């Protein structure tokens, strides 16, 4: 038998270490050549490591969440043969398959991270019997209670003593249980939540969830944020969008985002300080001529920011198609690493949950992030008349080291003019 040492290969330019996200094997498992053995996370992607040999696992490098240096032992495998073997030269190791890309700093916090380990939920304990009912009387009453097996099972789950339930007929029904919950168990009030309490659980912050936490903390620590919010009348814009969708044929359905991106791209040439990145260590601000629009996207794995390259060169239908393609790729884990980096300005939207106003966190090292909020129909004055209008607040957060308040407000006003006069979005 021979001991094969598989060392963590060089999985990206400038990568010095990677984090163990999870193991596909454990000590004692039999593995085959090319079988997945571990998921490793770098700054840009989650990488699936595969065994280069067949054999039995005898040693693992560490626990999920631990950082492993490039070139260090990842796993030891006992193979058939004699002597001691080791993994091929780290420099020459073939690049592993990227299975779940990782974004740059996300647009805003509070999103789901990596799935937590399953924790069994404790069944709530039944409440103690009332002090004014004797045990003998309770036993006799239970024997006299008429109820179906389904009703009895539900009563047990709810912790209800059937002897305390007054039936509406000759036996207790589900409706009698409902009435007891509403009026009988709490002097006319039902409990605020379910009876009993869930067990406490500790969830280790690792993988994508930890990257998001680190990026958010770094952004708020290093960047002096300021936010500006403006109300925009999108009544005409919504009418235009409905007309375009009514005649779209086989084109993708338009949401607000493609139209907003068009407005942003048309306004940015006058405000180049917003389409920029700030290298605070070098003290250099790079103002970009092209608009690489990051779209903050919620996925089961956490918040990702896929990027629309050269958004300024695409029409509204092309933008809609690219938004859908990138969102689907991010949510299914099929987005490429280059599609999740290099944005120059980020757009973040919570859709119908958009709220009245938001203060999104900047996607560092960018200097601004824009967030449309929920559209609400309200009465407004038009001259002397009060008419219904569809209104939406547009939020922007900026890096005050690079962007002045006047510039941010002027930019939003330029976007507002375009959105409130949608014909300008399509005029040359």
PyMOL commands that set and color helices and strands:
alter all, ss='L'
color gray80, all
select helices_A, chain A and resi 90-92+135-144+149-158+162-164+174-184+207-222+235-246+256-268+311-313+316-331+337-340+351-353+405-420+422-425
alter helices_A, ss='H'
color red, helices_A
select strands_A, chain A and resi 2-7+17-23+30-31+36-41+45-50+55-60+67-69+73-79+84-86+97-101+225-233+276-279+284-287+293-299+302-308+345-348+368-382+385-399
alter strands_A, ss='S'
color yellow, strands_A
deselect
rebuild
show_as cartoon
